[in-house]
Amino acid sequence: MKSLPQGNIWVSILQSHSIFPTLNIEQTAAYYSQYLGFQVVPYLDTEEPHICLYRDDTEIILTQSQGQRVIPNRELYGYGYDAYFITEQQEQLEKEFEAAGVNIVRALINTDYNNKEFVIEDVDGRWIAFGIKG
């Protein structure tokens, strides 16, 4: 890690937002609203049309893929999630998603890298993990 010159301090990075390109922005937004409980805020009449999805302190930004299908990380690189959201209540969230009919591709486990997590597949084929370090 690079060290700072004496007298300087690190500036905090506060949050991160996932950006998900999608073939059908309105269909994907509807899925996240109906099945995952996100609030939808469209900005489709802007120079760069997008939809923001909000749930608690998490934001996802949907953009149009201009005809390119979503290729999940596991297809591109052989493994990996497309997003990882931190939550302290995995059991309740997993039950909520199960009741809503969400495709849970990996049930809640303790991983070999010390995370407690479960994984869903969204309407575009992305694998999204919900978990926290143990």
N, CA, C and O atoms as CSV, one atom per row, in Angstrom:
chain,resi,resn,atom,element,x,y,z
A,1,MET,N,N,0.842,-1.171,0.000
A,1,MET,CA,C,0.000,0.000,0.000
A,1,MET,C,C,0.891,1.238,0.000
A,1,MET,O,O,1.910,1.279,0.688
A,2,LYS,N,N,0.512,2.208,-0.748
A,2,LYS,CA,C,1.247,3.456,-0.845
A,2,LYS,C,C,1.038,4.280,0.425
A,2,LYS,O,O,-0.084,4.386,0.920
A,3,SER,N,N,2.109,4.859,0.949
A,3,SER,CA,C,1.949,5.692,2.139
A,3,SER,C,C,1.737,7.143,1.735
A,3,SER,O,O,2.161,7.575,0.664
A,4,LEU,N,N,1.075,7.881,2.611
A,4,LEU,CA,C,0.793,9.290,2.364
A,4,LEU,C,C,1.956,10.150,2.831
A,4,LEU,O,O,2.661,9.788,3.773
A,5,PRO,N,N,2.156,11.286,2.176
A,5,PRO,CA,C,3.142,12.231,2.693
A,5,PRO,C,C,2.755,12.653,4.110
A,5,PRO,O,O,1.570,12.717,4.438
A,6,GLN,N,N,3.737,12.936,4.937
A,6,GLN,CA,C,3.486,13.296,6.326
A,6,GLN,C,C,2.517,14.479,6.407
A,6,GLN,O,O,2.628,15.433,5.638
A,7,GLY,N,N,1.570,14.407,7.343
A,7,GLY,CA,C,0.605,15.477,7.543
A,7,GLY,C,C,-0.693,15.288,6.782
A,7,GLY,O,O,-1.671,15.975,7.077
A,8,ASN,N,N,-0.741,14.384,5.816
A,8,ASN,CA,C,-1.980,14.139,5.067
A,8,ASN,C,C,-2.788,13.039,5.727
A,8,ASN,O,O,-2.243,12.209,6.454
A,9,ILE,N,N,-4.096,13.034,5.473
A,9,ILE,CA,C,-4.971,11.996,6.002
A,9,ILE,C,C,-5.715,11.339,4.849
A,9,ILE,O,O,-5.873,11.924,3.777
A,10,TRP,N,N,-6.168,10.118,5.087
A,10,TRP,CA,C,-6.991,9.428,4.100
A,10,TRP,C,C,-8.371,10.044,4.099
A,10,TRP,O,O,-8.891,10.396,5.158
A,11,VAL,N,N,-8.966,10.180,2.951
A,11,VAL,CA,C,-10.334,10.666,2.816
A,11,VAL,C,C,-11.242,9.450,2.701
A,11,VAL,O,O,-10.957,8.534,1.930
A,12,SER,N,N,-12.324,9.436,3.453
A,12,SER,CA,C,-13.235,8.289,3.471
A,12,SER,C,C,-14.016,8.164,2.174
A,12,SER,O,O,-14.440,9.161,1.589
A,13,ILE,N,N,-14.198,6.932,1.737
A,13,ILE,CA,C,-15.142,6.601,0.668
A,13,ILE,C,C,-16.365,6.039,1.383
A,13,ILE,O,O,-16.259,5.051,2.110
A,14,LEU,N,N,-17.514,6.656,1.185
A,14,LEU,CA,C,-18.664,6.348,2.025
A,14,LEU,C,C,-19.542,5.211,1.529
A,14,LEU,O,O,-19.964,4.381,2.334
A,15,GLN,N,N,-19.830,5.143,0.249
A,15,GLN,CA,C,-20.735,4.119,-0.251
A,15,GLN,C,C,-20.362,3.752,-1.669
A,15,GLN,O,O,-19.498,4.367,-2.294
A,16,SER,N,N,-21.033,2.744,-2.148
A,16,SER,CA,C,-20.856,2.303,-3.523
A,16,SER,C,C,-22.226,1.977,-4.098
A,16,SER,O,O,-23.117,1.520,-3.382
A,17,HIS,N,N,-22.390,2.213,-5.394
A,17,HIS,CA,C,-23.639,1.852,-6.070
A,17,HIS,C,C,-23.298,0.913,-7.221
A,17,HIS,O,O,-22.379,1.172,-7.998
A,18,SER,N,N,-24.037,-0.161,-7.317
A,18,SER,CA,C,-23.855,-1.076,-8.442
A,18,SER,C,C,-24.519,-0.489,-9.678
A,18,SER,O,O,-25.579,0.131,-9.589
A,19,ILE,N,N,-23.892,-0.687,-10.824
A,19,ILE,CA,C,-24.469,-0.263,-12.095
A,19,ILE,C,C,-24.698,-1.510,-12.932
A,19,ILE,O,O,-23.758,-2.236,-13.257
A,20,PHE,N,N,-25.959,-1.751,-13.278
A,20,PHE,CA,C,-26.346,-2.944,-14.014
A,20,PHE,C,C,-26.899,-2.556,-15.384
A,20,PHE,O,O,-28.020,-2.053,-15.462
A,21,PRO,N,N,-26.158,-2.769,-16.453
A,21,PRO,CA,C,-26.748,-2.637,-17.788
A,21,PRO,C,C,-27.784,-3.747,-17.981
A,21,PRO,O,O,-27.642,-4.837,-17.426
A,22,THR,N,N,-28.818,-3.470,-18.764
A,22,THR,CA,C,-29.867,-4.452,-18.987
A,22,THR,C,C,-30.525,-4.229,-20.345
A,22,THR,O,O,-30.603,-3.103,-20.838
A,23,LEU,N,N,-30.992,-5.317,-20.934
A,23,LEU,CA,C,-31.693,-5.215,-22.218
A,23,LEU,C,C,-33.020,-4.480,-22.088
A,23,LEU,O,O,-33.366,-3.654,-22.932
A,24,ASN,N,N,-33.761,-4.787,-21.027
A,24,ASN,CA,C,-35.083,-4.202,-20.832
A,24,ASN,C,C,-35.124,-3.534,-19.461
A,24,ASN,O,O,-35.433,-4.174,-18.456
A,25,ILE,N,N,-34.813,-2.260,-19.434
A,25,ILE,CA,C,-34.652,-1.527,-18.180
A,25,ILE,C,C,-35.923,-1.525,-17.334
A,25,ILE,O,O,-35.850,-1.624,-16.109
A,26,GLU,N,N,-37.084,-1.414,-17.974
A,26,GLU,CA,C,-38.340,-1.368,-17.217
A,26,GLU,C,C,-38.702,-2.744,-16.660
A,26,GLU,O,O,-39.234,-2.833,-15.553
A,27,GLN,N,N,-38.427,-3.812,-17.399
A,27,GLN,CA,C,-38.683,-5.167,-16.910
A,27,GLN,C,C,-37.786,-5.477,-15.717
A,27,GLN,O,O,-38.244,-6.039,-14.722
A,28,THR,N,N,-36.513,-5.113,-15.814
A,28,THR,CA,C,-35.594,-5.358,-14.703
A,28,THR,C,C,-36.004,-4.554,-13.473
A,28,THR,O,O,-35.971,-5.072,-12.357
A,29,ALA,N,N,-36.390,-3.289,-13.665
A,29,ALA,CA,C,-36.848,-2.462,-12.547
A,29,ALA,C,C,-38.080,-3.073,-11.884
A,29,ALA,O,O,-38.177,-3.092,-10.657
A,30,ALA,N,N,-39.013,-3.567,-12.680
A,30,ALA,CA,C,-40.221,-4.187,-12.134
A,30,ALA,C,C,-39.882,-5.419,-11.303
A,30,ALA,O,O,-40.478,-5.645,-10.249
A,31,TYR,N,N,-38.925,-6.217,-11.776
A,31,TYR,CA,C,-38.487,-7.405,-11.024
A,31,TYR,C,C,-37.931,-6.993,-9.659
A,31,TYR,O,O,-38.316,-7.549,-8.630
A,32,TYR,N,N,-37.027,-6.018,-9.661
A,32,TYR,CA,C,-36.408,-5.589,-8.402
A,32,TYR,C,C,-37.437,-5.005,-7.442
A,32,TYR,O,O,-37.304,-5.156,-6.228
A,33,SER,N,N,-38.440,-4.353,-7.961
A,33,SER,CA,C,-39.498,-3.810,-7.128
A,33,SER,C,C,-40.392,-4.925,-6.579
A,33,SER,O,O,-40.611,-5.014,-5.371
A,34,GLN,N,N,-40.904,-5.769,-7.472
A,34,GLN,CA,C,-41.878,-6.796,-7.092
A,34,GLN,C,C,-41.264,-7.894,-6.236
A,34,GLN,O,O,-41.871,-8.304,-5.246
A,35,TYR,N,N,-40.080,-8.381,-6.586
A,35,TYR,CA,C,-39.508,-9.549,-5.921
A,35,TYR,C,C,-38.493,-9.219,-4.829
A,35,TYR,O,O,-38.366,-9.968,-3.860
A,36,LEU,N,N,-37.771,-8.109,-4.974
A,36,LEU,CA,C,-36.693,-7.808,-4.026
A,36,LEU,C,C,-36.979,-6.601,-3.144
A,36,LEU,O,O,-36.172,-6.270,-2.275
A,37,GLY,N,N,-38.113,-5.937,-3.352
A,37,GLY,CA,C,-38.523,-4.854,-2.469
A,37,GLY,C,C,-37.821,-3.526,-2.658
A,37,GLY,O,O,-37.761,-2.723,-1.727
A,38,PHE,N,N,-37.286,-3.279,-3.847
A,38,PHE,CA,C,-36.626,-2.007,-4.119
A,38,PHE,C,C,-37.645,-0.966,-4.586
A,38,PHE,O,O,-38.621,-1.300,-5.258
A,39,GLN,N,N,-37.412,0.291,-4.227
A,39,GLN,CA,C,-38.202,1.412,-4.730
A,39,GLN,C,C,-37.597,1.837,-6.065
A,39,GLN,O,O,-36.375,1.921,-6.196
A,40,VAL,N,N,-38.443,2.104,-7.050
A,40,VAL,CA,C,-38.009,2.460,-8.399
A,40,VAL,C,C,-38.161,3.966,-8.621
A,40,VAL,O,O,-39.230,4.533,-8.393
A,41,VAL,N,N,-37.072,4.606,-9.070
A,41,VAL,CA,C,-37.115,6.030,-9.426
A,41,VAL,C,C,-36.532,6.164,-10.833
A,41,VAL,O,O,-35.320,6.056,-11.017
A,42,PRO,N,N,-37.408,6.404,-11.838
A,42,PRO,CA,C,-36.936,6.473,-13.220
A,42,PRO,C,C,-36.377,7.850,-13.595
A,42,PRO,O,O,-36.892,8.887,-13.178
A,43,TYR,N,N,-35.330,7.822,-14.375
A,43,TYR,CA,C,-34.750,9.022,-14.984
A,43,TYR,C,C,-34.574,8.734,-16.475
A,43,TYR,O,O,-33.465,8.795,-17.006
A,44,LEU,N,N,-35.683,8.420,-17.136
A,44,LEU,CA,C,-35.621,7.951,-18.523
A,44,LEU,C,C,-35.601,9.087,-19.541
A,44,LEU,O,O,-35.284,8.860,-20.709
A,45,ASP,N,N,-35.931,10.299,-19.121
A,45,ASP,CA,C,-35.933,11.443,-20.038
A,45,ASP,C,C,-34.680,12.294,-19.888
A,45,ASP,O,O,-34.693,13.479,-20.222
A,46,THR,N,N,-33.596,11.702,-19.389
A,46,THR,CA,C,-32.344,12.433,-19.207
A,46,THR,C,C,-31.390,12.123,-20.354
A,46,THR,O,O,-31.655,11.247,-21.177
A,47,GLU,N,N,-30.284,12.847,-20.400
A,47,GLU,CA,C,-29.288,12.629,-21.450
A,47,GLU,C,C,-28.752,11.192,-21.432
A,47,GLU,O,O,-28.497,10.603,-22.482
A,48,GLU,N,N,-28.588,10.646,-20.242
A,48,GLU,CA,C,-28.179,9.250,-20.081
A,48,GLU,C,C,-29.276,8.533,-19.305
A,48,GLU,O,O,-29.217,8.452,-18.078
A,49,PRO,N,N,-30.290,8.005,-20.019
A,49,PRO,CA,C,-31.446,7.401,-19.342
A,49,PRO,C,C,-31.024,6.273,-18.401
A,49,PRO,O,O,-30.175,5.446,-18.731
A,50,HIS,N,N,-31.642,6.267,-17.221
A,50,HIS,CA,C,-31.361,5.230,-16.239
A,50,HIS,C,C,-32.512,5.164,-15.242
A,50,HIS,O,O,-33.374,6.041,-15.201
A,51,ILE,N,N,-32.503,4.114,-14.450
A,51,ILE,CA,C,-33.462,3.949,-13.357
A,51,ILE,C,C,-32.658,3.657,-12.104
A,51,ILE,O,O,-31.753,2.822,-12.114
A,52,CYS,N,N,-32.997,4.354,-11.018
A,52,CYS,CA,C,-32.371,4.088,-9.729
A,52,CYS,C,C,-33.297,3.204,-8.906
A,52,CYS,O,O,-34.509,3.416,-8.862
A,53,LEU,N,N,-32.711,2.223,-8.265
A,53,LEU,CA,C,-33.427,1.305,-7.388
A,53,LEU,C,C,-32.890,1.496,-5.976
A,53,LEU,O,O,-31.677,1.506,-5.769
A,54,TYR,N,N,-33.787,1.649,-5.004
A,54,TYR,CA,C,-33.373,1.912,-3.630
A,54,TYR,C,C,-34.005,0.903,-2.673
A,54,TYR,O,O,-35.193,0.594,-2.758
A,55,ARG,N,N,-33.187,0.408,-1.776
A,55,ARG,CA,C,-33.679,-0.365,-0.636
A,55,ARG,C,C,-32.711,-0.101,0.517
A,55,ARG,O,O,-31.522,-0.407,0.428
A,56,ASP,N,N,-33.234,0.462,1.583
A,56,ASP,CA,C,-32.415,0.846,2.735
A,56,ASP,C,C,-31.267,1.738,2.258
A,56,ASP,O,O,-31.517,2.757,1.614
A,57,ASP,N,N,-30.026,1.383,2.554
A,57,ASP,CA,C,-28.873,2.197,2.135
A,57,ASP,C,C,-28.235,1.683,0.849
A,57,ASP,O,O,-27.111,2.060,0.518
A,58,THR,N,N,-28.938,0.838,0.136
A,58,THR,CA,C,-28.404,0.250,-1.092
A,58,THR,C,C,-29.062,0.894,-2.306
A,58,THR,O,O,-30.273,1.109,-2.333
A,59,GLU,N,N,-28.245,1.198,-3.306
A,59,GLU,CA,C,-28.754,1.738,-4.566
A,59,GLU,C,C,-28.158,0.945,-5.712
A,59,GLU,O,O,-26.971,0.618,-5.725
A,60,ILE,N,N,-29.016,0.645,-6.673
A,60,ILE,CA,C,-28.600,0.019,-7.927
A,60,ILE,C,C,-29.027,0.963,-9.039
A,60,ILE,O,O,-30.133,1.502,-9.014
A,61,ILE,N,N,-28.156,1.160,-10.006
A,61,ILE,CA,C,-28.465,2.013,-11.146
A,61,ILE,C,C,-28.577,1.126,-12.378
A,61,ILE,O,O,-27.623,0.444,-12.752
A,62,LEU,N,N,-29.754,1.140,-13.008
A,62,LEU,CA,C,-29.975,0.369,-14.231
A,62,LEU,C,C,-29.739,1.262,-15.440
A,62,LEU,O,O,-30.201,2.403,-15.482
A,63,THR,N,N,-29.021,0.737,-16.415
A,63,THR,CA,C,-28.802,1.445,-17.677
A,63,THR,C,C,-29.189,0.530,-18.829
A,63,THR,O,O,-29.216,-0.691,-18.678
A,64,GLN,N,N,-29.486,1.120,-19.977
A,64,GLN,CA,C,-29.801,0.340,-21.176
A,64,GLN,C,C,-28.520,-0.248,-21.760
A,64,GLN,O,O,-27.498,0.435,-21.835
A,65,SER,N,N,-28.572,-1.499,-22.168
A,65,SER,CA,C,-27.379,-2.168,-22.709
A,65,SER,C,C,-27.249,-2.008,-24.219
A,65,SER,O,O,-26.319,-2.548,-24.818
A,66,GLN,N,N,-28.162,-1.279,-24.837
A,66,GLN,CA,C,-28.114,-1.043,-26.284
A,66,GLN,C,C,-28.068,-2.346,-27.089
A,66,GLN,O,O,-27.323,-2.455,-28.063
A,67,GLY,N,N,-28.863,-3.321,-26.678
A,67,GLY,CA,C,-28.994,-4.565,-27.429
A,67,GLY,C,C,-28.051,-5.674,-27.010
A,67,GLY,O,O,-28.196,-6.804,-27.476
A,68,GLN,N,N,-27.097,-5.393,-26.151
A,68,GLN,CA,C,-26.158,-6.416,-25.667
A,68,GLN,C,C,-26.784,-7.144,-24.488
A,68,GLN,O,O,-27.220,-6.507,-23.530
A,69,ARG,N,N,-26.833,-8.466,-24.546
A,69,ARG,CA,C,-27.393,-9.217,-23.419
A,69,ARG,C,C,-26.437,-9.163,-22.229
A,69,ARG,O,O,-25.228,-9.002,-22.395
A,70,VAL,N,N,-26.991,-9.297,-21.043
A,70,VAL,CA,C,-26.183,-9.323,-19.830
A,70,VAL,C,C,-25.395,-10.635,-19.802
A,70,VAL,O,O,-25.968,-11.712,-19.967
A,71,ILE,N,N,-24.102,-10.541,-19.596
A,71,ILE,CA,C,-23.258,-11.728,-19.461
A,71,ILE,C,C,-22.730,-11.756,-18.026
A,71,ILE,O,O,-21.859,-10.960,-17.674
A,72,PRO,N,N,-23.244,-12.659,-17.201
A,72,PRO,CA,C,-22.827,-12.707,-15.799
A,72,PRO,C,C,-21.333,-13.048,-15.657
A,72,PRO,O,O,-20.744,-13.696,-16.523
A,73,ASN,N,N,-20.751,-12.604,-14.565
A,73,ASN,CA,C,-19.328,-12.870,-14.305
A,73,ASN,C,C,-18.978,-14.354,-14.373
A,73,ASN,O,O,-17.901,-14.716,-14.847
A,74,ARG,N,N,-19.879,-15.212,-13.903
A,74,ARG,CA,C,-19.568,-16.651,-13.907
A,74,ARG,C,C,-19.426,-17.187,-15.330
A,74,ARG,O,O,-18.688,-18.145,-15.561
A,75,GLU,N,N,-20.141,-16.564,-16.302
A,75,GLU,CA,C,-19.983,-16.962,-17.702
A,75,GLU,C,C,-18.733,-16.345,-18.316
A,75,GLU,O,O,-18.014,-17.006,-19.065
A,76,LEU,N,N,-18.475,-15.092,-18.002
A,76,LEU,CA,C,-17.308,-14.408,-18.568
A,76,LEU,C,C,-15.993,-14.952,-18.025
A,76,LEU,O,O,-15.031,-15.130,-18.773
A,77,TYR,N,N,-15.953,-15.217,-16.708
A,77,TYR,CA,C,-14.684,-15.519,-16.047
A,77,TYR,C,C,-14.629,-16.880,-15.370
A,77,TYR,O,O,-13.595,-17.250,-14.814
A,78,GLY,N,N,-15.727,-17.632,-15.408
A,78,GLY,CA,C,-15.722,-18.969,-14.824
A,78,GLY,C,C,-16.236,-19.044,-13.401
A,78,GLY,O,O,-16.545,-20.133,-12.919
A,79,TYR,N,N,-16.337,-17.920,-12.720
A,79,TYR,CA,C,-16.899,-17.865,-11.370
A,79,TYR,C,C,-17.102,-16.405,-11.001
A,79,TYR,O,O,-16.710,-15.504,-11.742
A,80,GLY,N,N,-17.720,-16.182,-9.847
A,80,GLY,CA,C,-17.878,-14.823,-9.338
A,80,GLY,C,C,-19.309,-14.329,-9.372
A,80,GLY,O,O,-20.107,-14.691,-10.237
A,81,TYR,N,N,-19.598,-13.489,-8.398
A,81,TYR,CA,C,-20.898,-12.841,-8.322
A,81,TYR,C,C,-20.859,-11.553,-9.132
A,81,TYR,O,O,-19.786,-11.066,-9.488
A,82,ASP,N,N,-22.022,-11.012,-9.418
A,82,ASP,CA,C,-22.121,-9.750,-10.139
A,82,ASP,C,C,-22.309,-8.577,-9.183
A,82,ASP,O,O,-22.115,-7.425,-9.570
A,83,ALA,N,N,-22.679,-8.859,-7.956
A,83,ALA,CA,C,-22.767,-7.851,-6.897
A,83,ALA,C,C,-22.785,-8.585,-5.565
A,83,ALA,O,O,-23.159,-9.755,-5.481
A,84,TYR,N,N,-22.374,-7.872,-4.531
A,84,TYR,CA,C,-22.374,-8.415,-3.170
A,84,TYR,C,C,-22.912,-7.336,-2.249
A,84,TYR,O,O,-22.315,-6.267,-2.119
A,85,PHE,N,N,-24.043,-7.617,-1.607
A,85,PHE,CA,C,-24.654,-6.653,-0.709
A,85,PHE,C,C,-24.515,-7.143,0.729
A,85,PHE,O,O,-24.790,-8.304,1.033
A,86,ILE,N,N,-24.090,-6.249,1.599
A,86,ILE,CA,C,-23.860,-6.575,3.005
A,86,ILE,C,C,-25.179,-6.466,3.764
A,86,ILE,O,O,-25.905,-5.479,3.642
A,87,THR,N,N,-25.472,-7.494,4.545
A,87,THR,CA,C,-26.650,-7.480,5.413
A,87,THR,C,C,-26.333,-8.289,6.663
A,87,THR,O,O,-25.575,-9.258,6.619
A,88,GLU,N,N,-26.919,-7.879,7.761
A,88,GLU,CA,C,-26.711,-8.591,9.023
A,88,GLU,C,C,-27.833,-9.587,9.300
A,88,GLU,O,O,-27.761,-10.335,10.275
A,89,GLN,N,N,-28.854,-9.609,8.473
A,89,GLN,CA,C,-30.010,-10.462,8.729
A,89,GLN,C,C,-30.280,-11.371,7.536
A,89,GLN,O,O,-31.344,-11.313,6.919
A,90,GLN,N,N,-29.302,-12.206,7.225
A,90,GLN,CA,C,-29.420,-13.062,6.046
A,90,GLN,C,C,-30.609,-14.018,6.131
A,90,GLN,O,O,-31.306,-14.232,5.140
A,91,GLU,N,N,-30.842,-14.595,7.318
A,91,GLU,CA,C,-31.925,-15.571,7.432
A,91,GLU,C,C,-33.272,-14.958,7.064
A,91,GLU,O,O,-34.032,-15.536,6.287
A,92,GLN,N,N,-33.568,-13.777,7.627
A,92,GLN,CA,C,-34.848,-13.132,7.353
A,92,GLN,C,C,-34.963,-12.709,5.897
A,92,GLN,O,O,-36.020,-12.856,5.283
A,93,LEU,N,N,-33.871,-12.181,5.345
A,93,LEU,CA,C,-33.897,-11.738,3.956
A,93,LEU,C,C,-34.077,-12.926,3.012
A,93,LEU,O,O,-34.828,-12.835,2.041
A,94,GLU,N,N,-33.399,-14.029,3.288
A,94,GLU,CA,C,-33.550,-15.213,2.458
A,94,GLU,C,C,-35.000,-15.711,2.498
A,94,GLU,O,O,-35.554,-16.077,1.461
A,95,LYS,N,N,-35.609,-15.728,3.672
A,95,LYS,CA,C,-37.014,-16.143,3.801
A,95,LYS,C,C,-37.942,-15.194,3.041
A,95,LYS,O,O,-38.884,-15.635,2.381
A,96,GLU,N,N,-37.672,-13.896,3.138
A,96,GLU,CA,C,-38.475,-12.907,2.411
A,96,GLU,C,C,-38.401,-13.162,0.907
A,96,GLU,O,O,-39.422,-13.153,0.220
A,97,PHE,N,N,-37.202,-13.387,0.406
A,97,PHE,CA,C,-37.024,-13.629,-1.027
A,97,PHE,C,C,-37.649,-14.950,-1.450
A,97,PHE,O,O,-38.259,-15.028,-2.516
A,98,GLU,N,N,-37.506,-15.992,-0.632
A,98,GLU,CA,C,-38.147,-17.282,-0.938
A,98,GLU,C,C,-39.657,-17.112,-1.061
A,98,GLU,O,O,-40.266,-17.617,-2.004
A,99,ALA,N,N,-40.259,-16.401,-0.111
A,99,ALA,CA,C,-41.712,-16.184,-0.119
A,99,ALA,C,C,-42.158,-15.398,-1.353
A,99,ALA,O,O,-43.281,-15.566,-1.829
A,100,ALA,N,N,-41.276,-14.541,-1.866
A,100,ALA,CA,C,-41.610,-13.739,-3.048
A,100,ALA,C,C,-41.376,-14.501,-4.352
A,100,ALA,O,O,-41.747,-14.018,-5.421
A,101,GLY,N,N,-40.764,-15.690,-4.277
A,101,GLY,CA,C,-40.515,-16.479,-5.473
A,101,GLY,C,C,-39.195,-16.196,-6.164
A,101,GLY,O,O,-39.028,-16.524,-7.339
A,102,VAL,N,N,-38.256,-15.591,-5.450
A,102,VAL,CA,C,-36.933,-15.299,-6.009
A,102,VAL,C,C,-36.156,-16.597,-6.185
A,102,VAL,O,O,-36.246,-17.493,-5.346
A,103,ASN,N,N,-35.396,-16.704,-7.268
A,103,ASN,CA,C,-34.566,-17.877,-7.529
A,103,ASN,C,C,-33.312,-17.826,-6.657
A,103,ASN,O,O,-32.380,-17.074,-6.943
A,104,ILE,N,N,-33.294,-18.626,-5.597
A,104,ILE,CA,C,-32.127,-18.698,-4.716
A,104,ILE,C,C,-31.243,-19.829,-5.230
A,104,ILE,O,O,-31.617,-21.000,-5.180
A,105,VAL,N,N,-30.064,-19.458,-5.726
A,105,VAL,CA,C,-29.185,-20.448,-6.353
A,105,VAL,C,C,-28.197,-21.062,-5.368
A,105,VAL,O,O,-27.665,-22.144,-5.617
A,106,ARG,N,N,-27.950,-20.382,-4.258
A,106,ARG,CA,C,-27.130,-20.932,-3.175
A,106,ARG,C,C,-27.780,-20.530,-1.860
A,106,ARG,O,O,-27.876,-19.348,-1.529
A,107,ALA,N,N,-28.222,-21.539,-1.118
A,107,ALA,CA,C,-28.857,-21.278,0.172
A,107,ALA,C,C,-27.819,-20.746,1.162
A,107,ALA,O,O,-26.613,-20.848,0.934
A,108,LEU,N,N,-28.302,-20.188,2.244
A,108,LEU,CA,C,-27.453,-19.582,3.266
A,108,LEU,C,C,-26.428,-20.585,3.792
A,108,LEU,O,O,-26.776,-21.678,4.237
A,109,ILE,N,N,-25.159,-20.186,3.731
A,109,ILE,CA,C,-24.050,-21.022,4.204
A,109,ILE,C,C,-22.991,-20.153,4.865
A,109,ILE,O,O,-23.001,-18.928,4.744
A,110,ASN,N,N,-22.085,-20.810,5.561
A,110,ASN,CA,C,-20.847,-20.190,6.006
A,110,ASN,C,C,-19.783,-20.632,5.015
A,110,ASN,O,O,-19.509,-21.826,4.892
A,111,THR,N,N,-19.187,-19.690,4.314
A,111,THR,CA,C,-18.232,-20.019,3.260
A,111,THR,C,C,-16.858,-20.354,3.825
A,111,THR,O,O,-16.575,-20.110,4.998
A,112,ASP,N,N,-16.014,-20.916,2.970
A,112,ASP,CA,C,-14.645,-21.218,3.387
A,112,ASP,C,C,-13.783,-19.957,3.483
A,112,ASP,O,O,-12.628,-20.037,3.903
A,113,TYR,N,N,-14.319,-18.807,3.105
A,113,TYR,CA,C,-13.608,-17.540,3.279
A,113,TYR,C,C,-14.259,-16.702,4.378
A,113,TYR,O,O,-14.092,-15.484,4.431
A,114,ASN,N,N,-15.009,-17.384,5.261
A,114,ASN,CA,C,-15.552,-16.817,6.496
A,114,ASN,C,C,-16.657,-15.783,6.278
A,114,ASN,O,O,-16.768,-14.826,7.045
A,115,ASN,N,N,-17.461,-15.963,5.254
A,115,ASN,CA,C,-18.648,-15.136,5.071
A,115,ASN,C,C,-19.879,-15.989,5.307
A,115,ASN,O,O,-19.879,-17.186,5.020
A,116,LYS,N,N,-20.920,-15.375,5.828
A,116,LYS,CA,C,-22.236,-16.003,5.934
A,116,LYS,C,C,-23.071,-15.354,4.846
A,116,LYS,O,O,-23.330,-14.151,4.896
A,117,GLU,N,N,-23.500,-16.152,3.846
A,117,GLU,CA,C,-24.143,-15.548,2.684
A,117,GLU,C,C,-25.082,-16.517,1.974
A,117,GLU,O,O,-24.998,-17.734,2.138
A,118,PHE,N,N,-25.985,-15.932,1.173
A,118,PHE,CA,C,-26.785,-16.686,0.217
A,118,PHE,C,C,-26.758,-15.926,-1.092
A,118,PHE,O,O,-26.404,-14.747,-1.127
A,119,VAL,N,N,-27.141,-16.614,-2.191
A,119,VAL,CA,C,-27.016,-16.029,-3.521
A,119,VAL,C,C,-28.321,-16.213,-4.284
A,119,VAL,O,O,-28.923,-17.287,-4.271
A,120,ILE,N,N,-28.746,-15.136,-4.950
A,120,ILE,CA,C,-29.922,-15.200,-5.818
A,120,ILE,C,C,-29.498,-15.007,-7.264
A,120,ILE,O,O,-28.401,-14.527,-7.549
A,121,GLU,N,N,-30.393,-15.391,-8.177
A,121,GLU,CA,C,-30.217,-15.069,-9.588
A,121,GLU,C,C,-31.332,-14.110,-9.973
A,121,GLU,O,O,-32.507,-14.412,-9.767
A,122,ASP,N,N,-30.972,-12.949,-10.533
A,122,ASP,CA,C,-31.996,-11.979,-10.892
A,122,ASP,C,C,-32.570,-12.279,-12.273
A,122,ASP,O,O,-32.184,-13.255,-12.915
A,123,VAL,N,N,-33.479,-11.446,-12.717
A,123,VAL,CA,C,-34.198,-11.638,-13.969
A,123,VAL,C,C,-33.266,-11.610,-15.181
A,123,VAL,O,O,-33.607,-12.159,-16.229
A,124,ASP,N,N,-32.093,-10.978,-15.054
A,124,ASP,CA,C,-31.132,-10.900,-16.151
A,124,ASP,C,C,-30.027,-11.948,-16.057
A,124,ASP,O,O,-29.105,-11.949,-16.873
A,125,GLY,N,N,-30.113,-12.846,-15.062
A,125,GLY,CA,C,-29.119,-13.897,-14.921
A,125,GLY,C,C,-27.939,-13.548,-14.025
A,125,GLY,O,O,-27.025,-14.358,-13.866
A,126,ARG,N,N,-27.946,-12.355,-13.438
A,126,ARG,CA,C,-26.866,-11.990,-12.516
A,126,ARG,C,C,-26.976,-12.780,-11.235
A,126,ARG,O,O,-28.081,-13.028,-10.750
A,127,TRP,N,N,-25.834,-13.185,-10.672
A,127,TRP,CA,C,-25.797,-13.790,-9.349
A,127,TRP,C,C,-25.434,-12.705,-8.355
A,127,TRP,O,O,-24.395,-12.056,-8.481
A,128,ILE,N,N,-26.296,-12.510,-7.365
A,128,ILE,CA,C,-26.108,-11.476,-6.371
A,128,ILE,C,C,-26.089,-12.130,-5.002
A,128,ILE,O,O,-27.018,-12.841,-4.620
A,129,ALA,N,N,-24.994,-11.873,-4.259
A,129,ALA,CA,C,-24.847,-12.429,-2.922
A,129,ALA,C,C,-25.293,-11.423,-1.871
A,129,ALA,O,O,-25.147,-10.212,-2.037
A,130,PHE,N,N,-25.838,-11.958,-0.791
A,130,PHE,CA,C,-26.232,-11.167,0.377
A,130,PHE,C,C,-25.555,-11.806,1.574
A,130,PHE,O,O,-25.854,-12.949,1.920
A,131,GLY,N,N,-24.649,-11.082,2.211
A,131,GLY,CA,C,-23.913,-11.685,3.300
A,131,GLY,C,C,-23.111,-10.697,4.105
A,131,GLY,O,O,-23.276,-9.482,3.997
A,132,ILE,N,N,-22.218,-11.268,4.931
A,132,ILE,CA,C,-21.349,-10.460,5.793
A,132,ILE,C,C,-20.195,-11.341,6.269
A,132,ILE,O,O,-20.319,-12.564,6.331
A,133,LYS,N,N,-19.083,-10.711,6.600
A,133,LYS,CA,C,-17.951,-11.433,7.166
A,133,LYS,C,C,-18.352,-12.030,8.507
A,133,LYS,O,O,-19.077,-11.407,9.283
A,134,GLY,N,N,-17.875,-13.243,8.774
A,134,GLY,CA,C,-18.216,-13.927,10.029
A,134,GLY,C,C,-17.445,-13.431,11.209
A,134,GLY,O,O,-17.636,-13.922,12.322
